[in-house]
Amino acid sequence: MSYADTVVVVRVTGESRGELTRDEEQAGEGLELRYVTLEVVDTVWVGPRGLAPAGEITLSPNAWVVSAGEDRLLVFAEAARMEVGRAYLVPLVHDDAFDPAWQALSITAVLPFDDAVVGQGEVLFDETGTEAAQEELSQAVRTLWGLGRDEVARSLASTSPDAAAKELFSLPPTDRFREVQKATGETE
């Protein structure tokens, strides 16, 4: 685990909406962020910085597209919508530069986890709106798909971090990512 600070099991307990900006209101269209309140049910893995949330956290996994009085939920392909009442396995990063400080490592890394099994619960869709085939999912997701909580914990514990990232574990994940990119000559 090169960039996550922790991997937790959460249950979505509520959702709320952000607000359109003044310009968006005047235009009659825009994006309203969708916030979900998450109860942290279990911590499956904790990274070298030793950070893990307790209680409740709030994330913004997607947004409402507001146009001509019609609201449509904007969801990324192969990404969880994070539905109220459902459980999810979520890799989190903590960075005080963000508000809120806890963020999902990637929305496509949030996995359905009803009945404590990866892939149980919410269905993930591809860019066409049909159920995503398992071969369309990332290698990391396919590795965890169908595993229970203890198997996930063993898999995460046995995964070696990227060597360049390992040297930078004292940095917040976003800074660590940038530094690894600089060192390897990659661009964002």
MDTraj code that builds the backbone (N, CA, C; nanometers):
import mdtraj as md
import numpy as np

residues = "MET SER TYR ALA ASP THR VAL VAL VAL VAL ARG VAL THR GLY GLU SER ARG GLY GLU LEU THR ARG ASP GLU GLU GLN ALA GLY GLU GLY LEU GLU LEU ARG TYR VAL THR LEU GLU VAL VAL ASP THR VAL TRP VAL GLY PRO ARG GLY LEU ALA PRO ALA GLY GLU ILE THR LEU SER PRO ASN ALA TRP VAL VAL SER ALA GLY GLU ASP ARG LEU LEU VAL PHE ALA GLU ALA ALA ARG MET GLU VAL GLY ARG ALA TYR LEU VAL PRO LEU VAL HIS ASP ASP ALA PHE ASP PRO ALA TRP GLN ALA LEU SER ILE THR ALA VAL LEU PRO PHE ASP ASP ALA VAL VAL GLY GLN GLY GLU VAL LEU PHE ASP GLU THR GLY THR GLU ALA ALA GLN GLU GLU LEU SER GLN ALA VAL ARG THR LEU TRP GLY LEU GLY ARG ASP GLU VAL ALA ARG SER LEU ALA SER THR SER PRO ASP ALA ALA ALA LYS GLU LEU PHE SER LEU PRO PRO THR ASP ARG PHE ARG GLU VAL GLN LYS ALA THR GLY GLU THR GLU".split()
xyz = np.array([
    [0.0844, -0.1173, 0.0000],
    [0.0000, 0.0000, 0.0000],
    [0.0894, 0.1242, 0.0000],
    [0.0989, 0.1846, -0.1146],
    [0.1926, 0.2944, -0.1337],
    [0.1395, 0.4305, -0.0918],
    [0.0079, 0.4518, -0.1005],
    [-0.0439, 0.5866, -0.0781],
    [-0.1571, 0.5946, 0.0249],
    [-0.2259, 0.4871, 0.0532],
    [-0.3343, 0.4920, 0.1514],
    [-0.2770, 0.5020, 0.2921],
    [-0.3492, 0.5710, 0.3802],
    [-0.3129, 0.5754, 0.5216],
    [-0.3801, 0.4632, 0.5988],
    [-0.4962, 0.4230, 0.5523],
    [-0.5712, 0.3182, 0.6201],
    [-0.6760, 0.2627, 0.5253],
    [-0.7257, 0.1440, 0.5560],
    [-0.8388, 0.0852, 0.4840],
    [-0.9425, 0.0508, 0.5893],
    [-1.0625, 0.1049, 0.5716],
    [-1.1687, 0.0870, 0.6708],
    [-1.2945, 0.0308, 0.6061],
    [-1.3777, -0.0265, 0.6912],
    [-1.5128, -0.0662, 0.6519],
    [-1.6054, 0.0417, 0.7062],
    [-1.6915, 0.0930, 0.6193],
    [-1.7851, 0.1977, 0.6601],
    [-1.9276, 0.1580, 0.6220],
    [-2.0210, 0.2187, 0.6915],
    [-2.1625, 0.2086, 0.6545],
    [-2.2107, 0.3513, 0.6291],
    [-2.2783, 0.3708, 0.5157],
    [-2.3306, 0.5032, 0.4822],
    [-2.4566, 0.5265, 0.5651],
    [-2.4530, 0.6322, 0.6463],
    [-2.5660, 0.6604, 0.7357],
    [-2.6495, 0.7799, 0.6918],
    [-2.5983, 0.8595, 0.5983],
    [-2.6746, 0.9756, 0.5527],
    [-2.6097, 1.0406, 0.4332],
    [-2.6852, 1.1303, 0.3716],
    [-2.6321, 1.2061, 0.2591],
    [-2.6904, 1.3468, 0.2618],
    [-2.6146, 1.4393, 0.2044],
    [-2.6621, 1.5771, 0.1943],
    [-2.6051, 1.6366, 0.0666],
    [-2.6533, 1.7553, 0.0338],
    [-2.6109, 1.8222, -0.0895],
    [-2.5416, 1.9528, -0.0588],
    [-2.4433, 1.9838, -0.1433],
    [-2.3799, 2.1142, -0.1378],
    [-2.4717, 2.2146, -0.2060],
    [-2.4190, 2.3307, -0.2336],
    [-2.4989, 2.4354, -0.2979],
    [-2.4338, 2.4792, -0.4277],
    [-2.5170, 2.5256, -0.5187],
    [-2.4655, 2.5845, -0.6415],
    [-2.3990, 2.7179, -0.6075],
    [-2.3006, 2.7565, -0.6858],
    [-2.2423, 2.8894, -0.6686],
    [-2.3440, 2.9922, -0.7201],
    [-2.3204, 3.1174, -0.6893],
    [-2.4096, 3.2243, -0.7364],
    [-2.4178, 3.2251, -0.8896],
    [-2.3013, 3.2094, -0.9561],
    [-2.2999, 3.2056, -1.1030],
    [-2.3794, 3.0870, -1.1566],
    [-2.3668, 2.9721, -1.0922],
    [-2.4417, 2.8535, -1.1356],
    [-2.5917, 2.8748, -1.1164],
    [-2.6289, 2.9339, -1.0027],
    [-2.7709, 2.9625, -0.9794],
    [-2.8266, 3.0537, -1.0878],
    [-2.7526, 3.1580, -1.1214],
    [-2.7976, 3.2515, -1.2251],
    [-2.8072, 3.1836, -1.3609],
    [-2.7163, 3.0905, -1.3888],
    [-2.7178, 3.0198, -1.5163],
    [-2.8240, 2.9094, -1.5194],
    [-2.8712, 2.8705, -1.4011],
    [-2.9712, 2.7641, -1.3939],
    [-2.9137, 2.6251, -1.4116],
    [-2.7817, 2.6139, -1.3972],
    [-2.7180, 2.4824, -1.4084],
    [-2.5849, 2.4836, -1.3361],
    [-2.5388, 2.3646, -1.2985],
    [-2.4105, 2.3528, -1.2307],
    [-2.3980, 2.2189, -1.1616],
    [-2.3023, 2.2101, -1.0690],
    [-2.2785, 2.0888, -0.9918],
    [-2.3021, 2.1160, -0.8443],
    [-2.3784, 2.0290, -0.7810],
    [-2.3936, 2.0314, -0.6355],
    [-2.3247, 1.9077, -0.5826],
    [-2.2211, 1.9265, -0.5024],
    [-2.1520, 1.8113, -0.4465],
    [-2.2478, 1.7288, -0.3618],
    [-2.2298, 1.5988, -0.3640],
    [-2.3075, 1.5064, -0.2808],
    [-2.2141, 1.4588, -0.1700],
    [-2.2550, 1.4807, -0.0460],
    [-2.1771, 1.4381, 0.0696],
    [-2.2437, 1.3172, 0.1335],
    [-2.1624, 1.2199, 0.1740],
    [-2.2149, 1.1044, 0.2462],
    [-2.1496, 1.0998, 0.3837],
    [-2.2312, 1.0699, 0.4835],
    [-2.1829, 1.0515, 0.6195],
    [-2.1571, 0.9026, 0.6374],
    [-2.0374, 0.8713, 0.6860],
    [-1.9961, 0.7321, 0.6995],
    [-1.9667, 0.6979, 0.8440],
    [-2.0238, 0.5889, 0.8912],
    [-1.9888, 0.5343, 1.0219],
    [-1.8729, 0.4375, 0.9997],
    [-1.7606, 0.4615, 1.0660],
    [-1.6468, 0.3705, 1.0549],
    [-1.6780, 0.2487, 1.1422],
    [-1.6944, 0.1346, 1.0766],
    [-1.7346, 0.0111, 1.1435],
    [-1.6140, -0.0714, 1.1865],
    [-1.5085, -0.0703, 1.1051],
    [-1.3929, -0.1556, 1.1308],
    [-1.2713, -0.0972, 1.0585],
    [-1.1562, -0.1154, 1.1162],
    [-1.0304, -0.0784, 1.0506],
    [-0.9613, -0.2075, 1.0106],
    [-0.9382, -0.2233, 0.8807],
    [-0.8819, -0.3468, 0.8264],
    [-0.7294, -0.3393, 0.8172],
    [-0.6763, -0.2204, 0.7887],
    [-0.5322, -0.2029, 0.7703],
    [-0.4960, -0.0601, 0.8058],
    [-0.3802, -0.0419, 0.8686],
    [-0.3292, 0.0921, 0.9004],
    [-0.1866, 0.1008, 0.8479],
    [-0.1590, 0.2098, 0.7767],
    [-0.0278, 0.2310, 0.7174],
    [0.0746, 0.2804, 0.8169],
    [0.1955, 0.3045, 0.7688],
    [0.3075, 0.3431, 0.8552],
    [0.2877, 0.4725, 0.9338],
    [0.2044, 0.5638, 0.8842],
    [0.1827, 0.6886, 0.9591],
    [0.0924, 0.6661, 1.0799],
    [0.0299, 0.5474, 1.0903],
    [-0.0510, 0.5131, 1.2069],
    [-0.1822, 0.5890, 1.2181],
    [-0.2340, 0.6399, 1.1072],
    [-0.3563, 0.7190, 1.1109],
    [-0.4780, 0.6359, 1.0728],
    [-0.5844, 0.6495, 1.1497],
    [-0.7109, 0.5835, 1.1182],
    [-0.8232, 0.6641, 1.1839],
    [-0.9319, 0.6878, 1.1111],
    [-1.0426, 0.7639, 1.1696],
    [-1.1262, 0.6766, 1.2631],
    [-1.1957, 0.7418, 1.3518],
    [-1.2898, 0.6725, 1.4399],
    [-1.4225, 0.7454, 1.4319],
    [-1.5286, 0.6772, 1.4622],
    [-1.6599, 0.7416, 1.4644],
    [-1.7140, 0.7653, 1.3258],
    [-1.7378, 0.8928, 1.2928],
    [-1.7958, 0.9294, 1.1636],
    [-1.7007, 1.0170, 1.0828],
    [-1.7083, 0.9998, 0.9523],
    [-1.6377, 1.0888, 0.8599],
    [-1.7348, 1.1236, 0.7467],
    [-1.7004, 1.2265, 0.6712],
    [-1.7816, 1.2685, 0.5575],
    [-1.6946, 1.2701, 0.4329],
    [-1.7466, 1.2139, 0.3245],
    [-1.6783, 1.2150, 0.1949],
    [-1.7724, 1.2718, 0.0900],
    [-1.7148, 1.3140, -0.0216],
    [-1.7941, 1.3570, -0.1370],
    [-1.7568, 1.2684, -0.2555],
    [-1.8310, 1.1579, -0.2750],
    [-1.7947, 1.0636, -0.3803],
    [-1.8402, 1.1044, -0.5201],
    [-1.9353, 1.1955, -0.5296],
    [-1.9895, 1.2331, -0.6602],
    [-2.0678, 1.3635, -0.6459],
    [-2.1434, 1.3976, -0.7471],
    [-2.2151, 1.5257, -0.7459],
    [-2.3451, 1.5133, -0.8242],
    [-2.4332, 1.6093, -0.7987],
    [-2.5565, 1.6211, -0.8759],
    [-2.5331, 1.7220, -0.9879],
    [-2.5684, 1.6834, -1.1091],
    [-2.5657, 1.7754, -1.2223],
    [-2.7036, 1.8391, -1.2268],
    [-2.7085, 1.9694, -1.2067],
    [-2.8348, 2.0425, -1.2048],
    [-2.8439, 2.1205, -1.3358],
    [-2.9509, 2.0949, -1.4114],
    [-2.9685, 2.1624, -1.5393],
    [-3.1165, 2.1696, -1.5716],
    [-3.1647, 2.2916, -1.5958],
    [-3.3046, 2.3142, -1.6330],
    [-3.4011, 2.2464, -1.5355],
    [-3.3674, 2.2547, -1.4063],
    [-3.4559, 2.2009, -1.3048],
    [-3.4505, 2.0503, -1.2897],
    [-3.3658, 1.9840, -1.3665],
    [-3.3531, 1.8386, -1.3580],
    [-3.2201, 1.8045, -1.2917],
    [-3.2245, 1.7179, -1.1915],
    [-3.1030, 1.6766, -1.1217],
    [-3.0665, 1.5347, -1.1635],
    [-2.9408, 1.5164, -1.1996],
    [-2.8891, 1.3851, -1.2376],
    [-2.7643, 1.3566, -1.1563],
    [-2.7549, 1.2376, -1.0990],
    [-2.6365, 1.2018, -1.0220],
    [-2.5231, 1.1674, -1.1172],
    [-2.4101, 1.2340, -1.0992],
    [-2.2905, 1.2101, -1.1791],
    [-2.2080, 1.1033, -1.1084],
    [-2.1933, 0.9894, -1.1732],
    [-2.1186, 0.8777, -1.1156],
    [-2.0128, 0.8343, -1.2160],
    [-1.8920, 0.8133, -1.1695],
    [-1.7837, 0.7693, -1.2563],
    [-1.7973, 0.6204, -1.2858],
    [-1.7520, 0.5794, -1.4035],
    [-1.7542, 0.4384, -1.4400],
    [-1.6742, 0.3575, -1.3389],
    [-1.7275, 0.2420, -1.3042],
    [-1.6645, 0.1482, -1.2105],
    [-1.6426, 0.2086, -1.0718],
    [-1.7249, 0.3076, -1.0370],
    [-1.7153, 0.3725, -0.9062],
    [-1.8440, 0.3511, -0.8285],
    [-1.8296, 0.3348, -0.6990],
    [-1.9449, 0.3169, -0.6115],
    [-2.0216, 0.4481, -0.5965],
    [-2.1528, 0.4391, -0.5909],
    [-2.2359, 0.5559, -0.5638],
    [-2.2372, 0.5864, -0.4138],
    [-2.2099, 0.4858, -0.3330],
    [-2.2121, 0.4954, -0.1870],
    [-2.3541, 0.5244, -0.1386],
    [-2.4358, 0.4213, -0.1418],
    [-2.5777, 0.4291, -0.1090],
    [-2.6017, 0.4175, 0.0410],
    [-2.6971, 0.4957, 0.0910],
    [-2.7327, 0.4937, 0.2326],
    [-2.7748, 0.3516, 0.2723],
    [-2.7204, 0.3055, 0.3851],
    [-2.7516, 0.1740, 0.4385],
    [-2.6543, 0.0651, 0.3959],
    [-2.5748, 0.0903, 0.2952],
    [-2.4815, -0.0111, 0.2452],
    [-2.3437, 0.0040, 0.3097],
    [-2.2671, -0.1067, 0.3042],
    [-2.1308, -0.1089, 0.3588],
    [-2.0301, -0.1045, 0.2436],
    [-1.9144, -0.0446, 0.2721],
    [-1.8095, -0.0299, 0.1716],
    [-1.6729, -0.0496, 0.2364],
    [-1.5787, -0.0979, 0.1574],
    [-1.4383, -0.1065, 0.1946],
    [-1.3720, 0.0156, 0.1300],
    [-1.3087, 0.1005, 0.2128],
    [-1.2601, 0.2287, 0.1617],
    [-1.1147, 0.2518, 0.2026],
    [-1.0241, 0.2648, 0.1041],
    [-0.8887, 0.3104, 0.1359],
    [-0.8923, 0.4619, 0.1521],
    [-0.8394, 0.5104, 0.2637],
    [-0.8448, 0.6527, 0.2947],
    [-0.7057, 0.7131, 0.3036],
    [-0.6993, 0.8420, 0.2718],
    [-0.5793, 0.9216, 0.2943],
    [-0.6175, 1.0375, 0.3856],
    [-0.5217, 1.0810, 0.4653],
    [-0.5448, 1.1947, 0.5547],
    [-0.4483, 1.3057, 0.5157],
    [-0.5049, 1.4230, 0.4880],
    [-0.4235, 1.5376, 0.4504],
    [-0.4948, 1.6629, 0.4989],
    [-0.4316, 1.7342, 0.5914],
    [-0.4918, 1.8555, 0.6477],
    [-0.5107, 1.9661, 0.5452],
    [-0.4509, 1.9521, 0.4262],
    [-0.4690, 2.0515, 0.3201],
    [-0.6092, 2.0440, 0.2602],
    [-0.6806, 1.9350, 0.2877],
    [-0.8162, 1.9171, 0.2345],
    [-0.9197, 1.9399, 0.3441],
    [-1.0401, 1.9724, 0.3029],
    [-1.1533, 1.9837, 0.3954],
    [-1.2709, 1.9083, 0.3348],
    [-1.3073, 1.7931, 0.3902],
    [-1.2532, 1.7313, 0.5113],
    [-1.1165, 1.6670, 0.4877],
    [-1.0428, 1.6465, 0.5965],
    [-0.9057, 1.5955, 0.5882],
    [-0.9000, 1.4499, 0.5420],
    [-1.0021, 1.3703, 0.5748],
    [-1.0070, 1.2317, 0.5274],
    [-1.0723, 1.2295, 0.3905],
    [-1.0049, 1.1622, 0.2948],
    [-1.0557, 1.1481, 0.1587],
    [-1.0344, 1.0049, 0.1126],
    [-1.1208, 0.9581, 0.0229],
    [-1.0978, 0.8277, -0.0390],
    [-0.9740, 0.8375, -0.1266],
    [-0.8913, 0.7357, -0.1257],
    [-0.7726, 0.7331, -0.2104],
    [-0.8125, 0.7578, -0.3558],
    [-0.9198, 0.6951, -0.3977],
    [-0.9763, 0.7117, -0.5313],
    [-1.1200, 0.6625, -0.5237],
    [-1.2114, 0.7292, -0.5916],
    [-1.3504, 0.6844, -0.5865],
    [-1.3645, 0.5453, -0.6483],
    [-1.2791, 0.5099, -0.7433],
    [-1.2869, 0.3757, -0.8017],
    [-1.2229, 0.2696, -0.7130],
    [-1.1608, 0.3110, -0.6028],
    [-1.1053, 0.2156, -0.5065],
    [-1.2040, 0.1843, -0.3940],
    [-1.3179, 0.2553, -0.3896],
    [-1.4230, 0.2279, -0.2904],
    [-1.5015, 0.1077, -0.3407],
    [-1.5069, 0.0016, -0.2583],
    [-1.5677, -0.1235, -0.3032],
    [-1.6887, -0.1622, -0.2200],
    [-1.7945, -0.2125, -0.2858],
    [-1.9101, -0.2632, -0.2109],
    [-1.8631, -0.3715, -0.1135],
    [-1.9221, -0.3729, 0.0076],
    [-1.8753, -0.4662, 0.1109],
    [-1.9891, -0.5131, 0.2008],
    [-2.1104, -0.5257, 0.1469],
    [-2.2205, -0.5805, 0.2270],
    [-2.1855, -0.7237, 0.2673],
    [-2.2337, -0.7655, 0.3813],
    [-2.2079, -0.8996, 0.4351],
    [-2.0583, -0.9289, 0.4491],
    [-1.9748, -0.8234, 0.4594],
    [-1.8301, -0.8340, 0.4793],
    [-1.7605, -0.9126, 0.3682],
    [-1.8106, -0.8959, 0.2439],
    [-1.7497, -0.9595, 0.1274],
    [-1.7331, -0.8535, 0.0184],
    [-1.6110, -0.8406, -0.0352],
    [-1.5854, -0.7442, -0.1418],
    [-1.6685, -0.7801, -0.2645],
    [-1.7440, -0.6828, -0.3130],
    [-1.8274, -0.7023, -0.4312],
    [-1.9727, -0.7299, -0.4001],
    [-2.0051, -0.7517, -0.2729],
    [-2.1445, -0.7756, -0.2338],
    [-2.2128, -0.6424, -0.2075],
    [-2.3334, -0.6265, -0.2611],
    [-2.4096, -0.5039, -0.2369],
    [-2.4301, -0.4270, -0.3643],
    [-2.3899, -0.3028, -0.3630],
    [-2.4089, -0.2152, -0.4782],
    [-2.3399, -0.2721, -0.6026],
    [-2.4054, -0.2578, -0.7162],
    [-2.3498, -0.3006, -0.8439],
    [-2.2702, -0.1856, -0.9042],
    [-2.1515, -0.2145, -0.9559],
    [-2.0703, -0.1144, -1.0235],
    [-2.1026, -0.1172, -1.1721],
    [-2.1155, 0.0009, -1.2323],
    [-2.1510, 0.0114, -1.3729],
    [-2.0341, 0.0639, -1.4545],
    [-2.0309, 0.0271, -1.5833],
    [-1.9277, 0.0813, -1.6716],
    [-1.9762, 0.2122, -1.7313],
    [-1.8982, 0.2678, -1.8242],
    [-1.9325, 0.3990, -1.8812],
    [-2.0597, 0.3970, -1.9654],
    [-2.1093, 0.2793, -2.0029],
    [-2.2327, 0.2718, -2.0814],
    [-2.3565, 0.2565, -1.9935],
    [-2.3344, 0.2401, -1.8625],
    [-2.4477, 0.2241, -1.7713],
    [-2.4895, 0.0797, -1.7507],
    [-2.4108, -0.0143, -1.8014],
    [-2.4390, -0.1559, -1.7764],
    [-2.3437, -0.2068, -1.6688],
    [-2.3801, -0.3172, -1.6076],
    [-2.2974, -0.3720, -1.5006],
    [-2.1559, -0.3978, -1.5523],
    [-2.0579, -0.3488, -1.4785],
    [-1.9184, -0.3658, -1.5183],
    [-1.8794, -0.5129, -1.5095],
    [-1.8194, -0.5627, -1.6158],
    [-1.7687, -0.6993, -1.6154],
    [-1.6427, -0.7037, -1.5301],
    [-1.6205, -0.8159, -1.4646],
    [-1.5053, -0.8261, -1.3746],
    [-1.3742, -0.7962, -1.4462],
    [-1.3606, -0.8355, -1.5722],
    [-1.2351, -0.8093, -1.6441],
    [-1.2150, -0.6606, -1.6733],
    [-1.3198, -0.5785, -1.6617],
    [-1.3063, -0.4338, -1.6807],
    [-1.2508, -0.3648, -1.5567],
    [-1.2591, -0.4297, -1.4423],
    [-1.2143, -0.3706, -1.3171],
    [-1.0618, -0.3748, -1.3089],
    [-1.0055, -0.2871, -1.2287],
    [-0.8597, -0.2821, -1.2153],
    [-0.8071, -0.4125, -1.1559],
    [-0.6793, -0.4378, -1.1775],
    [-0.6157, -0.5583, -1.1226],
    [-0.6281, -0.5608, -0.9703],
    [-0.6089, -0.4464, -0.9056],
    [-0.6183, -0.4404, -0.7591],
    [-0.7584, -0.4791, -0.7121],
    [-0.8612, -0.4306, -0.7810],
    [-0.9990, -0.4627, -0.7434],
    [-1.0259, -0.6112, -0.7682],
    [-0.9826, -0.6635, -0.8820],
    [-1.0047, -0.8055, -0.9126],
    [-0.9370, -0.8957, -0.8094],
    [-0.8219, -0.8522, -0.7580],
    [-0.7502, -0.9306, -0.6568],
    [-0.8321, -0.9440, -0.5290],
    [-0.9044, -0.8381, -0.4936],
    [-0.9823, -0.8387, -0.3687],
    [-1.1250, -0.8900, -0.3859],
    [-1.1766, -0.8900, -0.5081],
    [-1.3171, -0.9238, -0.5341],
    [-1.3507, -1.0617, -0.4788],
    [-1.4566, -1.0680, -0.3981],
    [-1.5035, -1.1938, -0.3412],
    [-1.4381, -1.2308, -0.2092],
    [-1.3383, -1.1546, -0.1647],
    [-1.2699, -1.1858, -0.0393],
    [-1.3477, -1.1324, 0.0800],
    [-1.3367, -1.2030, 0.1913],
    [-1.3935, -1.1583, 0.3181],
    [-1.2956, -1.0675, 0.3907],
    [-1.3394, -1.0146, 0.5030],
    [-1.2608, -0.9162, 0.5790],
    [-1.1214, -0.9654, 0.6136],
    [-1.1085, -1.0862, 0.6684],
    [-0.9783, -1.1367, 0.7103],
    [-0.8865, -1.1627, 0.5916],
    [-0.9429, -1.2102, 0.4813],
    [-0.8622, -1.2326, 0.3606],
    [-0.8119, -1.0997, 0.3036],
    [-0.8964, -0.9969, 0.3087],
    [-0.8544, -0.8640, 0.2636],
    [-0.7395, -0.8146, 0.3511],
    [-0.7527, -0.8293, 0.4823],
    [-0.6481, -0.7844, 0.5752],
    [-0.5165, -0.8555, 0.5457],
    [-0.5204, -0.9862, 0.5217],
    [-0.3975, -1.0603, 0.4906],
    [-0.3377, -1.0124, 0.3579],
    [-0.4227, -0.9899, 0.2595],
    [-0.3751, -0.9438, 0.1291],
    [-0.3073, -0.8077, 0.1408],
    [-0.3689, -0.7161, 0.2140],
    [-0.3107, -0.5826, 0.2308],
    [-0.1798, -0.5883, 0.3087],
    [-0.1751, -0.6705, 0.4125],
    [-0.0541, -0.6818, 0.4946],
    [0.0623, -0.7404, 0.4160],
    [0.0316, -0.8235, 0.3163],
    [0.1389, -0.8879, 0.2398],
    [0.1768, -0.8111, 0.1135],
    [0.1102, -0.6991, 0.0872],
    [0.1397, -0.6191, -0.0319],
    [0.2534, -0.5224, -0.0017],
    [0.3580, -0.5301, -0.0802],
    [0.4725, -0.4402, -0.0608],
    [0.4444, -0.3061, -0.1269],
    [0.4766, -0.1970, -0.0582],
    [0.4583, -0.0650, -0.1200],
    [0.5625, -0.0419, -0.2282],
    [0.5345, 0.0556, -0.3139],
    [0.6291, 0.1001, -0.4134],
    [0.7540, 0.1480, -0.3395],
    [0.8719, 0.1038, -0.3875],
    [0.9974, 0.1359, -0.3179],
    [1.0187, 0.2862, -0.3037],
    [0.9875, 0.3629, -0.4089],
    [1.0057, 0.5085, -0.4019],
    [0.9114, 0.5709, -0.3001],
    [0.7882, 0.5232, -0.2940],
    [0.6901, 0.5765, -0.1987],
    [0.7268, 0.5395, -0.0555],
    [0.7812, 0.4209, -0.0378],
    [0.8163, 0.3736, 0.0968],
    [0.9150, 0.4672, 0.1660],
    [1.0055, 0.5245, 0.0885],
    [1.1050, 0.6163, 0.1443],
    [1.0427, 0.7483, 0.1888],
    [0.9181, 0.7743, 0.1488],
    [0.8533, 0.9031, 0.1750],
    [0.7289, 0.8901, 0.2637],
    [0.7202, 0.7826, 0.3424],
    [0.5999, 0.7586, 0.4216],
    [0.5696, 0.8668, 0.5247],
    [0.6661, 0.9485, 0.5611],
    [0.6388, 1.0547, 0.6581],
    [0.5564, 1.1676, 0.5964],
    [0.5523, 1.1753, 0.4630],
    [0.4767, 1.2811, 0.3946],
    [0.3294, 1.2451, 0.3820],
    [0.2415, 1.3445, 0.3771],
    [0.1012, 1.3171, 0.3445],
    [0.0940, 1.2505, 0.2065],
    [-0.0054, 1.1668, 0.1816],
    [-0.0134, 1.0915, 0.0566],
    [-0.0042, 1.1753, -0.0709],
    [-0.0679, 1.2914, -0.0742],
    [-0.0645, 1.3743, -0.1946],
    [0.0781, 1.4223, -0.2221],
    [0.1477, 1.4671, -0.1180],
    [0.2865, 1.5108, -0.1326],
    [0.3755, 1.3922, -0.1712],
    [0.3509, 1.2773, -0.1101],
    [0.4278, 1.1574, -0.1410],
    [0.4134, 1.1222, -0.2893],
    [0.2900, 1.1265, -0.3388],
    [0.2640, 1.0957, -0.4797],
    [0.3407, 1.1901, -0.5716],
    [0.3353, 1.3208, -0.5420],
    [0.4069, 1.4202, -0.6230],
    [0.5571, 1.3952, -0.6240],
    [0.6110, 1.3653, -0.5055],
    [0.7551, 1.3417, -0.4954],
    [0.7972, 1.2166, -0.5718],
    [0.7159, 1.1129, -0.5665],
    [0.7465, 0.9904, -0.6423],
    [0.7425, 1.0206, -0.7916],
    [0.6436, 1.0986, -0.8338],
    [0.6358, 1.1346, -0.9756],
    [0.7588, 1.2134, -1.0197],
    [0.8003, 1.3078, -0.9374],
    [0.9211, 1.3864, -0.9702],
    [1.0430, 1.2953, -0.9824],
    [1.0574, 1.2052, -0.8851],
    [1.1747, 1.1168, -0.8825],
    [1.1769, 1.0207, -1.0010],
    [1.0607, 0.9804, -1.0476],
    [1.0543, 0.8843, -1.1586],
    [1.0372, 0.9515, -1.2942],
    [1.0223, 1.0861, -1.2933],
    [1.0081, 1.1588, -1.4193],
    [0.8700, 1.1490, -1.4804],
    [0.7723, 1.1004, -1.4051],
    [0.6353, 1.0922, -1.4556],
    [0.5660, 1.2261, -1.4365],
    [0.4599, 1.2492, -1.5153],
    [0.3814, 1.3719, -1.4999],
    [0.2433, 1.3357, -1.4502],
    [0.1773, 1.4329, -1.3886],
    [0.0430, 1.4088, -1.3352],
    [-0.0584, 1.3960, -1.4434],
])
top = md.Topology()
chain = top.add_chain()
for i, resn in enumerate(residues, 1):
    res = top.add_residue(resn, chain, resSeq=i)
    for name in ("N", "CA", "C"):
        top.add_atom(name, md.element.get_by_symbol(name[0]), res)
traj = md.Trajectory(xyz[None], top)
